[in-house]
Amino acid sequence: MQITKITDKQDHLLNPKRKYLSAEALQREFDYYRAEKLLHQMLDKGLISKEEFNKIMLLNRETFSPMLAQIMPDIP
């Protein structure tokens, strides 16, 4: 039986085209997710209207620049 130790170097060798997120980009993604979650809670509790929610989400996309912002649907 052969045992192979898996390390970061082996992972990089298997997929050299893989792009890793920088700490800053990862933090922006997390901040966007938290802001979105908070806005949904505020909307559900009636603290903001759907129009306010949409406006704030557009601002959040510009502020945090999440990776998938280009393929996210437009907010009316």
Secondary structure, 3 states (H helix, E strand, C coil): CCCCCCCHHHHHHHCCCCCCCCHHHHHHHHHHHHHHHHHHHHHHCCCCCHHHHHHHHHHHHHHHCCHHHHHCCCCC
